[in-house]
Amino acid sequence: MCGIIGVTGEPDALPLILGALHQLEYRGYDSAGVALVAGGEIWRARAADGTHSVADLAALTADAPRGHAAAIGHTRWATHGHPTPENAHPHVDCTGRLALIHNGIIENHSALRADLVANGHTMTSATDTEVMVHLIERFMAEGSDLTAATRRMLGSVRGAFSIAVICADEPDTIVAARRSTPLVLGLRDGTAFLASDIPALIGHTREVYALADDELAVLTPGHLHVTTLEGAPVIPEQLTITWDLEAAQKGGFPDYMSKEMDEQPLAVATTLLDRRGAGGELILDELRISADELRRIDKVFIVACGSSYHAAAVAKYALEHWVKLPTEVDIASEFRYRDPVIGDRTLCVGVSQSGETLDTSEAMREASRLGAKVLVVSNVVDSSMARHADGVLYTRAGPEVGVASTKCHLAQIVALEILGLFLAQIHGTLTAPEIGEILNAMDELPALMTRTLSRRREVDEVASKLTDARDFFFLGRHVGYPVALEGALKLKELAYLRAEGYAAGELKHGPIALIEPGVVVVGIATRNPLWEKMLSNIAEVHSRGATVVLVADDGDEEAAAVADHVLWVPPTSPLLSPVIGVIPLQQLAYRLARLHGHDPDRPRNLAKTVTVE
């Protein structure tokens, strides 16, 4: 996610702002900017040079005015609009006397933009963020002060946000608010701070407060005033910083992987935001394929590697069920060497977290050469794959530091299922109410994920009983099969244990010869259409002495009866269940890695992005 920093009461704020942005670089970003109130004006500088942008700002601000009042800074991870200086934050209004920074996504930005432009406002970026500063401008022109105008603006927008806004007319004031995306506040004698993350405040204050959802804060030198969005006073939660910088960057978690697992509900929620148009229809991020061209599509290929491949395997079930289109899932490194049968009625979808995976990128080039329409699912805006595709669907999970993919994997499943619903809308295979019902169920996933993550200790207890095991089989049927593949991959990546994923029905075609006492079988036994068959497969391995661990829906005593250990998850519809079912398998692999003394952030021999064949 993006990085935010703000300070008021510091007479020379620029070094502090630049230093804090440097502390937030670990989050990943593609552009950066600062805005200061100085001499009764807003002074602004922005750079878009990838992870060199903060260093570029140091040069760009060499002639910045001194003697600042309020100041804000931002590192951007692009969602709406390419990573360019024009799209970098802070954004200003038409008068140039307001500046605003934002993390999150505004769902109704298109309608708000159209209304603002129709009423004479000039937009200079392609971002969803810019509408907010123009709305504040509108409300201040009607007589509201900065705080009241910001409150009115927040009543007009839908989505996720943490914002900070400054105004040349109220030079010592910063107004901030949040919903869904983090924001912390800090105090020191005569100074007030805000930041998206505690690392930005280390060395400046240890008096830190957490802003809660739908709260608004007014910062003036040495003072904070917090209310609800409706204006009721609030006493913010005080935090004590006892961490060093590295620990703070991990949010108090022992490593990036555990932090990123905890961020998964937000990653999925953000990926789901801004997908419905004014009429309720589904929309994608960037699509240069017409509806008529999509209606001509009679076959889909999804091409990916590793965890992205497993997300693609989940999507196959959804696309074939919802869209009734034959869908093949290919390992990217094999795809272009097998002479795939592709033509101009084929849609080829490349899935890559970074958008730079060489195998997948080359597969997309081959598909395009053969005449297919090419769409990319990526977590990085303006990646090389995104630039060369006919359409892009962004996962919006924010930067993922841990090598073993967690939040990006689940965001990919959700994004691909959004694509499936979009194609069902185009092909008319689902009605609008049916699509709306599925989207409503998807909107419930983040809350279910949070419940699942809260059961970490139960997973830890199971892991502690498996430390002597060296051989693991992961079994699943229907959508449980790709979940089994992902669970086995995570265990191999992190704990360096022998783990294989199988379609459970294949067990009796050979692998069952390896089942004996001491072997652990992890079964995905959530209630999908083949649940009864899955339990029969599990009974076979249990009778041969295997230790059985089942992922099962809450309260499913029939499943528990054939298991030695159960990892309980809240139920959801079968095609959405992989988003929930993967989580305890991530936690199991993580805990076994820790029990065996391995660093989950840096699994041996692995790289985050594979750029060689």
Rosetta blueprint (number, residue, H / E / L):
1 M L
2 C L
3 G E
4 I E
5 I E
6 G E
7 V E
8 T E
9 G L
10 E L
11 P L
12 D L
13 A L
14 L H
15 P H
16 L H
17 I H
18 L H
19 G H
20 A H
21 L H
22 H H
23 Q H
24 L L
25 E H
26 Y H
27 R H
28 G L
29 Y L
30 D L
31 S E
32 A E
33 G E
34 V E
35 A E
36 L E
37 V E
38 A E
39 G L
40 G L
41 E E
42 I E
43 W E
44 R E
45 A E
46 R E
47 A E
48 A L
49 D L
50 G H
51 T H
52 H H
53 S H
54 V H
55 A H
56 D H
57 L H
58 A H
59 A H
60 L H
61 T L
62 A L
63 D L
64 A L
65 P L
66 R L
67 G L
68 H L
69 A L
70 A L
71 A E
72 I E
73 G E
74 H E
75 T E
76 R E
77 W L
78 A L
79 T L
80 H L
81 G L
82 H L
83 P L
84 T L
85 P H
86 E H
87 N H
88 A L
89 H L
90 P L
91 H E
92 V E
93 D L
94 C L
95 T L
96 G L
97 R L
98 L E
99 A E
100 L E
101 I E
102 H E
103 N E
104 G E
105 I E
106 I E
107 E L
108 N L
109 H H
110 S H
111 A H
112 L H
113 R H
114 A H
115 D H
116 L H
117 V H
118 A H
119 N L
120 G L
121 H L
122 T L
123 M L
124 T L
125 S L
126 A L
127 T L
128 D L
129 T L
130 E H
131 V H
132 M H
133 V H
134 H H
135 L H
136 I H
137 E H
138 R H
139 F H
140 M H
141 A H
142 E L
143 G L
144 S L
145 D L
146 L H
147 T H
148 A H
149 A H
150 T H
151 R H
152 R H
153 M H
154 L H
155 G L
156 S L
157 V L
158 R L
159 G E
160 A E
161 F E
162 S E
163 I E
164 A E
165 V E
166 I E
167 C E
168 A L
169 D L
170 E E
171 P E
172 D E
173 T E
174 I E
175 V E
176 A E
177 A E
178 R E
179 R E
180 S E
181 T L
182 P L
183 L L
184 V E
185 L E
186 G E
187 L E
188 R E
189 D L
190 G L
191 T E
192 A E
193 F E
194 L E
195 A E
196 S L
197 D L
198 I H
199 P H
200 A H
201 L H
202 I L
203 G L
204 H L
205 T L
206 R L
207 E E
208 V E
209 Y E
210 A E
211 L L
212 A L
213 D L
214 D L
215 E E
216 L E
217 A E
218 V E
219 L E
220 T E
221 P L
222 G L
223 H E
224 L E
225 H E
226 V E
227 T E
228 T E
229 L L
230 E L
231 G L
232 A L
233 P E
234 V E
235 I L
236 P L
237 E E
238 Q E
239 L E
240 T E
241 I L
242 T L
243 W L
244 D L
245 L H
246 E H
247 A H
248 A H
249 Q H
250 K L
251 G L
252 G L
253 F L
254 P L
255 D L
256 Y H
257 M H
258 S H
259 K H
260 E H
261 M H
262 D H
263 E L
264 Q H
265 P H
266 L H
267 A H
268 V H
269 A H
270 T H
271 T H
272 L H
273 L L
274 D L
275 R L
276 R E
277 G L
278 A L
279 G L
280 G L
281 E L
282 L E
283 I L
284 L L
285 D L
286 E E
287 L E
288 R L
289 I L
290 S L
291 A H
292 D H
293 E H
294 L H
295 R H
296 R H
297 I L
298 D L
299 K E
300 V E
301 F E
302 I E
303 V E
304 A E
305 C L
306 G H
307 S H
308 S H
309 Y H
310 H H
311 A H
312 A H
313 A H
314 V H
315 A H
316 K H
317 Y H
318 A H
319 L H
320 E H
321 H H
322 W H
323 V L
324 K L
325 L L
326 P L
327 T E
328 E E
329 V E
330 D E
331 I E
332 A H
333 S H
334 E H
335 F H
336 R L
337 Y L
338 R L
339 D L
340 P L
341 V L
342 I L
343 G L
344 D L
345 R L
346 T E
347 L E
348 C E
349 V E
350 G E
351 V E
352 S E
353 Q L
354 S L
355 G L
356 E L
357 T L
358 L H
359 D H
360 T H
361 S H
362 E H
363 A H
364 M H
365 R H
366 E H
367 A H
368 S H
369 R H
370 L L
371 G L
372 A L
373 K E
374 V E
375 L E
376 V E
377 V E
378 S E
379 N L
380 V L
381 V L
382 D L
383 S L
384 S H
385 M H
386 A H
387 R H
388 H H
389 A L
390 D L
391 G E
392 V E
393 L E
394 Y E
395 T L
396 R L
397 A L
398 G L
399 P L
400 E L
401 V L
402 G L
403 V L
404 A L
405 S L
406 T L
407 K H
408 C H
409 H H
410 L H
411 A H
412 Q H
413 I H
414 V H
415 A H
416 L H
417 E H
418 I H
419 L H
420 G H
421 L H
422 F H
423 L H
424 A H
425 Q H
426 I H
427 H H
428 G L
429 T L
430 L L
431 T L
432 A H
433 P H
434 E H
435 I H
436 G H
437 E H
438 I H
439 L H
440 N H
441 A H
442 M H
443 D H
444 E L
445 L H
446 P H
447 A H
448 L H
449 M H
450 T H
451 R H
452 T H
453 L H
454 S L
455 R L
456 R H
457 R H
458 E H
459 V H
460 D H
461 E H
462 V H
463 A H
464 S H
465 K L
466 L L
467 T L
468 D L
469 A L
470 R L
471 D E
472 F E
473 F E
474 F E
475 L E
476 G E
477 R L
478 H L
479 V L
480 G H
481 Y H
482 P H
483 V H
484 A H
485 L H
486 E H
487 G H
488 A H
489 L H
490 K H
491 L H
492 K H
493 E H
494 L H
495 A H
496 Y L
497 L L
498 R E
499 A E
500 E E
501 G E
502 Y E
503 A E
504 A H
505 G H
506 E H
507 L H
508 K H
509 H H
510 G L
511 P H
512 I H
513 A H
514 L H
515 I L
516 E L
517 P L
518 G L
519 V L
520 V E
521 V E
522 V E
523 G E
524 I E
525 A L
526 T L
527 R L
528 N L
529 P L
530 L L
531 W H
532 E H
533 K H
534 M H
535 L H
536 S H
537 N H
538 I H
539 A H
540 E H
541 V H
542 H H
543 S H
544 R L
545 G L
546 A L
547 T E
548 V E
549 V E
550 L E
551 V E
552 A E
553 D E
554 D L
555 G L
556 D L
557 E H
558 E H
559 A H
560 A H
561 A L
562 V L
563 A L
564 D L
565 H E
566 V E
567 L E
568 W E
569 V E
570 P L
571 P L
572 T L
573 S L
574 P H
575 L H
576 L H
577 S H
578 P H
579 V H
580 I H
581 G H
582 V H
583 I H
584 P H
585 L H
586 Q H
587 Q H
588 L H
589 A H
590 Y H
591 R H
592 L H
593 A H
594 R H
595 L H
596 H L
597 G L
598 H L
599 D L
600 P L
601 D L
602 R L
603 P L
604 R L
605 N L
606 L L
607 A L
608 K L
609 T L
610 V L
611 T L
612 V L
613 E L
